[in-house]
């Protein structure tokens, strides 16, 4: 079983504040369903590119998914035990430039 959650309350509140018919929220919902089906759905990010602030949050693996040509969603996977996997949405970027800056591309 795969459980999907947000990294923190602030991020979850940001997500919840999006209108249900907002394109971004619809895409995030679609991604959440894909992650529940297959937690390795996203593209892995090389460990050397994982930002220090993520590592400070004990994030040692990260995946990205394109929400559009410009926007990206980042998540991590934690195996709580052999039967339960938790995917945590770390953040999303509306502008690709911000994503590139964060990961040093």
C-alpha positions as CSV (number, residue, x, y, z in Angstrom):
1,X,0.0,0.0,0.0
2,X,1.2,3.5,-0.9
3,X,0.3,6.5,1.2
4,X,0.8,10.0,-0.2
5,X,1.3,13.0,2.1
6,X,2.8,16.5,2.1
7,X,6.1,17.4,3.6
8,X,4.5,19.9,6.0
9,X,1.3,21.7,6.9
10,X,2.3,24.8,4.9
11,X,2.6,22.8,1.7
12,X,-0.7,21.0,2.3
13,X,-2.5,24.2,3.0
14,X,-1.1,25.7,-0.2
15,X,-2.4,22.6,-2.1
16,X,-5.8,22.8,-0.3
17,X,-6.1,26.5,-1.1
18,X,-6.1,25.8,-4.9
19,X,-9.5,25.7,-6.4
20,X,-10.8,22.3,-7.4
21,X,-10.9,23.3,-11.1
22,X,-7.4,24.8,-11.0
23,X,-5.3,23.2,-13.7
24,X,-2.4,22.8,-11.2
25,X,-4.5,21.1,-8.6
26,X,-6.0,18.7,-11.2
27,X,-2.5,17.8,-12.3
28,X,-1.2,17.3,-8.7
29,X,-4.3,15.0,-8.1
30,X,-3.5,13.0,-11.2
31,X,0.2,12.6,-10.1
32,X,-0.9,11.5,-6.6
33,X,-3.0,8.8,-8.1
34,X,-0.1,7.6,-10.3
35,X,2.2,7.6,-7.3
36,X,-0.3,5.4,-5.4
37,X,-0.3,2.9,-8.3
38,X,3.5,3.0,-8.7
39,X,5.7,4.9,-6.2
40,X,8.6,4.9,-8.7
41,X,6.4,6.7,-11.3
42,X,8.6,9.8,-11.4
43,X,12.1,10.3,-12.7
44,X,14.8,9.8,-10.1
45,X,17.0,12.7,-9.2
46,X,20.7,11.9,-8.8
47,X,21.7,11.8,-5.1
48,X,24.5,14.4,-5.8
49,X,21.9,16.9,-7.0
50,X,19.6,16.6,-4.0
51,X,19.6,20.0,-2.4
52,X,21.2,20.4,1.1
53,X,17.9,21.7,2.5
54,X,16.2,18.4,1.5
55,X,19.0,16.4,3.1
56,X,18.5,18.5,6.3
57,X,14.9,17.1,6.2
58,X,16.4,13.6,6.0
59,X,15.4,13.2,2.3
60,X,17.9,10.9,0.7
61,X,16.0,10.1,-2.5
62,X,13.9,12.3,-4.7
63,X,11.9,12.0,-7.9
64,X,10.5,14.6,-10.2
65,X,7.4,14.7,-12.4
66,X,6.5,17.2,-15.0
67,X,3.2,18.9,-14.3
68,X,3.5,20.9,-17.5
69,X,6.2,22.2,-19.8
70,X,7.2,24.6,-17.1
71,X,6.2,23.1,-13.7
72,X,7.6,20.2,-11.7
73,X,6.6,18.3,-8.6
74,X,9.2,16.7,-6.3
75,X,8.5,13.8,-4.0
76,X,10.4,11.3,-1.9
77,X,9.7,7.7,-1.0
78,X,10.1,6.1,2.5
79,X,9.4,2.4,3.2
80,X,7.9,2.3,6.7
81,X,7.8,-1.5,6.6
82,X,7.6,-4.1,3.9
83,X,3.9,-3.6,3.4
84,X,3.6,0.2,3.6
85,X,5.3,2.8,1.5
86,X,4.9,6.6,2.1
87,X,5.4,9.0,-0.7
88,X,5.9,12.5,0.5
89,X,5.4,15.5,-1.8
90,X,8.3,17.8,-1.0
91,X,7.4,20.8,-3.2
92,X,6.3,21.9,-6.7
93,X,7.7,24.5,-9.0
94,X,5.4,26.6,-11.2
95,X,8.4,28.0,-13.1
96,X,11.1,25.7,-14.6
97,X,13.7,28.3,-13.9
98,X,13.1,27.9,-10.1
99,X,13.4,24.1,-10.4
100,X,16.7,24.5,-12.3
101,X,18.0,26.9,-9.8
102,X,17.1,24.6,-6.9
103,X,18.9,21.6,-8.4
104,X,21.8,23.4,-10.0
105,X,21.0,22.5,-13.6
